[in-house]
Structure formats: C-alpha cells, structure tokens
Amino acid sequence: MSKDQVLPRSNHATGQPVNSGAGPAAGSGKEFGPLLARASILVVDDEPGMRNFLKRTLGPRCAHVDVAADVAEATALVDENRYDIVILDNVMPGKSGLEWLEEQRAIGFFSDVILMTAYADLETAIQALRAGAMDFVLKPFRSNQILNAMSRCLERRNLQRENFVLRHELMAASDHLALRHRLIGHSQGVETIRETITRVAPLPTSVLICGPSGSGKEVAARSLHALSDRSGKPFVPVNCAAIPADMIEAELFGHVKGAFTGAGDSREGLFLHAHGGTLFLDEIAELPLPLQSKLLRALEDRKVRPVGSEREVSVDLRFVFATNSDLERAVAEGRFRTDLYYRINVMRIDMPPLKDRGDDVIELAELFLTKLAQQLGMPPMDLTESARTAFRRYDWPGNVRELRNLIERSLILGKFPDLTPAVPVVPVAAGDTLENIERDHILKTLEQCDGNRSEAARRLGVSRKTIERKLAQWDGQ
C-alpha cells in the first residue's frame, strides 16, 4: 500500500483486513519530520488486522512501537513505559477507548492520544476533547492521514514544551547575564574548569557545581549541556530557592487535574519538560527536606510521580546541581540528607570567586561593555587604565553578576564609579563568637541597604532565602 492508499476495514469475526493483499506504506518517514523518527508509540486496538497494519506502517518511521489488544494490556504497558503518542481505538469490547482515556488521565497519564473511530458524530468529538484526546481519525483512513496527525501532535507538544521552558526561564531568572553560554577568561582556575567540563560532558554522570553567588555556576552548567550528546534537547534551569515550598513539588514533578485547589487541568512538571535533556537544579541546598527524599528516588529510579497521580512516569535526564552553600555543614546540621549529598556529589566543580581570577575581570569587563552597549543602544565606552587598576584591586563580593551590573550602570551614567568596599569591615570585640560576628555583619549590611534583603544578599554573596532564614532564627531567640 502506498502512503496515499486507504486502509481497508477489518472483519471483526476474523480480525483480518477485507482486502488483505494491501501492504504497509514504504518510506523512512523523513517527510513527516524528525520528531516522528524519535517518537515512542502505543497502538491500542482489538482488531489484529489494524494492529498489524499500524505496526508495519509505523515501525520503520518511529523509534519504538508497541501494540495492545485491549485496555488492560494497554494499562500494563503505560505503567512500565513512556509513550509520546497513544493511537487508541474507541469501540472495543468491555470498555471503550474514551472511558479508558478518562480513567488514565485521572491517575496520571500525559501522552498525546489520537482516537480512531468509525462513527463520526458531534457527540463523539465532544467526548474525545473532554477526555483529553488531541486528535481523531475516521476509519477507514489513509496511512498518510494517521502519520500527519501524529506529526501535528508531536510538533504541538514540542512547541508547548519549548514555550513552557522559555517562560519558566524568564520568570525564574533574576539576572540574565550576557554571554551566559560561555566561560570567559584564561586564569588557571577557569582553564581547569574547562578541562573538567570537556571530560565529563559526554558522560551521563551527575555534576555538582559549587561556588559563591554570581560566580558563573549556570554558565558552567550550560557549557556542560552544550558539549554533551543532549545539546539538541532542552536545558531547563530551576532555582530551588525561588519557588515557594508549597508549590515546588508540583512545579518539578507536575500534577493531575484536581490534585489540589486550583489544579483545573493536568500539567507536566519541569522534570518531564526537560525529558531527553539536562535539568539544572540551582540552590539545591534550599530544597525542602520532604522534596529531597523524592528527588533522591527520582535520581535512583529515573521516575517521577506527579502530585495526585497513582502512576510514576519515566524520565531520561542529565542532572546538574549547584549551590553556594556549604553542603557538608548542611548535612551535619540535618538540613540536607546525607544520602542525597553523596548521590549528587559524584563529580564536583568548584567555581572560583572573581577576585581570585586575575585579569579575567578585565576580559569580562570589556566583553560586557561591548555586549551591553549593543543591548541598551548606548554609545560604547573604553575601559580606562584607572578603571582597569580599580577593577583588579576590588574584591567583587558579588562576583561576575556584580561586574555585569556595574558595567551596565556605567554605560547609563557615562562614567565608571569609584570602587569602594561594598560592605565595611565590622569591628570584632575580643572574645566575640563567630555566630555573633555573622549576625552583626548581616544586620549591618541590611541597615546599609535600607532593609532591602535582595541587595544585602547580593553584597554578602548569599541567597535572599539565607538572609530570611537567619532573621527568622534570630527573631525566635
């Protein structure tokens, strides 16, 4: 059968096509787009002729095709495998395809569904949409009709995931650095990091990136992704400190309809949106303890359970973690699980602070001057010799992020500011404890920032959540 020939009706008594001499369409399926070639498909139909036809038609064009003769067999396959598309017959003995689909959506089923039906009426179409079917085809149909329907589903889902990830990045990122995909500089520390990234990028090994706030941890994570075999798949950055504790589980793992107040529809989480690519979990030390155990299970089993779901969903991910906290101390204080720490600390990369990177600060400043002038539409500025000297002497407590902000401010004002220490040294009384010194230093910084916790956190090189936790701790004493 060519791809434009009509699939014959099957005889329910024998399960064979009426015109059994017709064969499947030939071809590799490239004309239907690259997404089809990577797709995993499940066909659910009680007619052997239909199952065989679709298996032979889709097999050469898709990465994987399974078939099920009834909904019980389909349920077992869905429990064990992840499918991009389920091609579902509606009229089957015992339970219709739409009834099965409604049940599966309620317990955690996120695959796109194309419904096959021989009875085209408005009521069936409405039921199909309500049950969560993305498309439906009428029997008898041509093979290119089902292939085109599959391509539409895959393209729609791919665009939805790309849009979701882009919106998440725009909402979650507090600061978009220019050149965030490149590690800039030629200091010994940066060269060592480049060499480490080159060695580990092709491997599936999880990576932990440590370093002070603003030192380029996300840049290193993006470099890892770009050099890996997953570079064509999504890179999804997640700031664990920026998502409210009562929402983070649903954001990461997704949820089914009705799982909690406001969950009007089922939604895939960031884990599923990153499927096939890299998931970057920044500020991992701020992840609540209950979520740490669920993350550990996801790392070990490569499966996640959406909120309210009765089914786990398989995911294929490369994990990269980052923190500016002392995880060993967090483990000792009971704020971070010991087993999770050893699970993520397989390959560790330590990002040096900007003050220890020598003339990298000059190279970064010159690149920021060029790029930000273009972005802002401002006249370019030259980095004067006096500015170079001041940049080399300054401690940069906010690291690369502080440098970027200073360059932007300088372009707007048309001159470089005088660089003085961002936070003066707090006098230390004889015999004072480290805890008291830390408290005085944080409170003094807050006072200088007029109570602006975000600015104080930036100057101190910690997260805003760390400031808030310390203040809550001191208020309770």
Disulfide bonds with the S-S distance in Angstrom:
none
